[in-house]
Amino acid sequence: MSGNESAELGQVDVDPSVRQVCANGICMQTTVVEAKLDEGNIQEAESALRDGLSLNFEEARALLGRLEYQRGNVEGALRVFDGIDLQSAIQRMQPSVTEKQPSKKGRTRSVESVPGISQHAAGLVLEAIYLKAKSLQKLGRLTEAAHECQSVLDAVEKIFDNGIPDVLVENKLQETVSHAVELLPELWKQAGCYSEAMTAYRRALLSQWNLDNDCCARIQKAFAVFLLYSGVEVCPPSLAVQIDGSYVPRNNLEEAILLFMILMRKVYLGKIKWDPSVLEHLTFALSVCSQTSVLAKQLEEVMPGVLNRIDRWRALALCYSAAGQNKTSLSLLRKSLHKDEEPDDILSLLLAAKICSEEVYLAAEGVKYAQRAITNAQGSNEHLKGVGLRMLGLCLGKQAKVATSDFERSRLQSEALKSLDGAMALENENSDLMFELGVQYAEHRNLDAALGYAKKYLDTTGGSALRGWRLLALVLSAQQHYTEAEVVTDAALEETVKWDQGPLLRMKAKLKISQSRHMDAIETYRYLLALVQTQRKSYGPFRNAPQAEEDNVNEYEVWHGLANLYSSLSHWKDAETCLEKARALIEYSADTLHTEGVMLEKRGENDKALAAYVNALLVEPNHVQCKILLGALLAKMGSKMLPLARALFSDALKIEPTNRVAWYHLGLVHRDDGRVADAADCFQAASMLEESDPIESFSSII
């Protein structure tokens, strides 16, 4: 065959309208060829093609197999392809190409540097191997199909050792190679060979295949989805493909996120079209690893008009809420719930109500959101009515804490419990609701109901939730069952991993103090201190800032608890040492100033104690204990100070209505001021609350 004839071989095509094949400048109808194929005379059909189009054996067979494949005769195509030695044909092509390729670096080469005769012959033969792989796939012979498809890529690497030349981007060869690169990992996955699939994906993305942006994006997406959902842990990229200073993913999740972020970047740069499923997969991946702030940044970079703006606001609000940035989240929700946007979107209303339920001064706003959500919980959203009632109850409970009168507080508390009970009637298996009802009843000193919900919560969660054990122990301590509470705490410690035992150990120490076992309490605090310090050191220099901050708070609480314990025992030197350790962690704290004031007052240094209490209130104006102690100290200074002391006690009770010490000192002020009946009421309240006083505030476990 002449060089010019071979150069025209790349124009081989099948026209479905007239059923013709053309090669070497000659066209012939496929009628005769198809007739012979229908009769099973493959050799005669091959001879007709060779004679009619001046083709050699491999070229005629390759073209004949393609014709059979396009006619839908997969088994016939496979018989044709099996009749030629495609690998031998590839080997014969290698020398003519590799001997003439220049030895310069880079992928871009001129047309002259890659001889046309071998390019076009390679294109037809490689397509035959690819179609053979497709035929095997359709017949369910997946492993064989994968090996055939892989041989296409192996052949390309041998023929074009520096990658496919850029001049062949529009050539049939490039199309075949692109299809083979994309098909190979899919074949391995279908065959259940996941390790081979991973290797094929990485080979597709790291080798020089001259893929266009869309093909490369499809492979990246398929690989990322495989990494994210396959459940097969694959090893990170080998050192051979890593670049110094580059980020190397450590596991499937990180590699999947990296690929999805690359795809998002390509969208922003206009290299590929917007694919909403990429953002959906990225959302799932980042949510799994609690990196919603990163997801928020990705959402912010999406071009305007691609996403509905309300959908974007809602998604961003969820991201920021999960990242603890409730202020930003609520601001976005207020925009989306504006009367000119979507004011009745029930999911936005519920999220806004949830955020407001965590802050007393936003609780009133949260009540409005929850009520609107309940109103809109109809039709397909009726199942969300229970969630709305739950949010309403939580918001009302928080609003009660800042009520301006006892009557208003009592009304709001009653409505809060009513809403939560209504939610429980609709969602009687909701463990979170059980816990919240338990806390609400405990704060209202309905300890029997609180105990029932605490036990129900532990049964529902199987004892896996730390806060359930803490609630049960606190309720038992409020019932003065300290021994039982300690048994519960010990059981919880056995069920809890070492690093999460801090709150339980602090509770155990306070239980021992309540039973006047002070030395045992000191030992518990020492063990807790060693645990916290070991945990802090275990993170080393790689701890992130939030974790480091959390560790410091835990250690601070231990030193502060020890300082209070030593102060109660009048071990002033030890108490001072512990206070210094606490101050080193948090320099300005109302709690340390409160303890310092108590120590000074016990020593008879009332002026310094007074200054310490005032300073504590300057740091934290709503510090209840300091208000009480300051008021008690002022009350001792004479009748002129009684109004100021009474105001301080009243303020403390507005913040914490169940504080028995505040009621007791308010009773003393009323007695000294001559209001005997008021004093009696205050003493009675203090006595009743003392009988149900927990070792820690119930709100500390929320």
HELIX and SHEET records of a PDB file:
HELIX    1   1 GLY A    3  ALA A    7  1                                   5    
HELIX    2   2 GLU A    8  GLN A   11  5                                   4    
HELIX    3   3 THR A   31  ASP A   38  1                                   8    
HELIX    4   4 ILE A   42  LEU A   53  1                                  12    
HELIX    5   5 PHE A   57  GLN A   70  1                                  14    
HELIX    6   6 VAL A   74  ASP A   82  1                                   9    
HELIX    7   7 LEU A   86  THR A   98  1                                  13    
HELIX    8   8 VAL A  111  SER A  113  5                                   3    
HELIX    9   9 GLY A  116  LYS A  138  1                                  23    
HELIX   10  10 LEU A  142  ILE A  159  1                                  18    
HELIX   11  11 ASP A  166  LEU A  168  5                                   3    
HELIX   12  12 LYS A  172  GLN A  190  1                                  19    
HELIX   13  13 TYR A  194  LEU A  206  1                                  13    
HELIX   14  14 ASN A  213  TYR A  229  1                                  17    
HELIX   15  15 LEU A  239  VAL A  241  5                                   3    
HELIX   16  16 ASN A  252  TYR A  268  1                                  17    
HELIX   17  17 PRO A  276  VAL A  288  1                                  13    
HELIX   18  18 THR A  292  GLU A  301  1                                  10    
HELIX   19  19 ARG A  309  ALA A  322  1                                  14    
HELIX   20  20 ASN A  326  SER A  336  1                                  11    
HELIX   21  21 ILE A  346  CYS A  356  1                                  11    
HELIX   22  22 VAL A  360  LEU A  362  5                                   3    
HELIX   23  23 ALA A  363  THR A  375  1                                  13    
HELIX   24  24 GLY A  379  LEU A  384  5                                   6    
HELIX   25  25 LYS A  385  ALA A  400  1                                  16    
HELIX   26  26 ASP A  406  LEU A  426  1                                  21    
HELIX   27  27 SER A  431  GLU A  443  1                                  13    
HELIX   28  28 LEU A  447  THR A  461  1                                  15    
HELIX   29  29 LEU A  466  ALA A  478  1                                  13    
HELIX   30  30 TYR A  482  GLU A  495  1                                  14    
HELIX   31  31 LYS A  498  ASP A  500  5                                   3    
HELIX   32  32 GLY A  502  SER A  514  1                                  13    
HELIX   33  33 HIS A  518  TYR A  539  1                                  22    
HELIX   34  34 GLY A  540  PHE A  542  5                                   3    
HELIX   35  35 ALA A  545  SER A  568  1                                  24    
HELIX   36  36 TRP A  572  LEU A  585  1                                  14    
HELIX   37  37 ALA A  590  LYS A  602  1                                  13    
HELIX   38  38 ASN A  606  VAL A  619  1                                  14    
HELIX   39  39 VAL A  624  ALA A  635  1                                  12    
HELIX   40  40 SER A  639  MET A  641  5                                   3    
HELIX   41  41 LEU A  642  ILE A  655  1                                  14    
HELIX   42  42 ARG A  660  ASP A  672  1                                  13    
HELIX   43  43 VAL A  676  GLU A  690  1                                  15    
HELIX   44  44 PHE A  698  ILE A  701  5                                   4    
SHEET    1   A 3 ASP A  13  ASP A  15  0                                        
SHEET    2   A 3 GLN A  20  ALA A  23 -1                                        
SHEET    3   A 3 ILE A  26  GLN A  29 -1                                        
END                                                                             
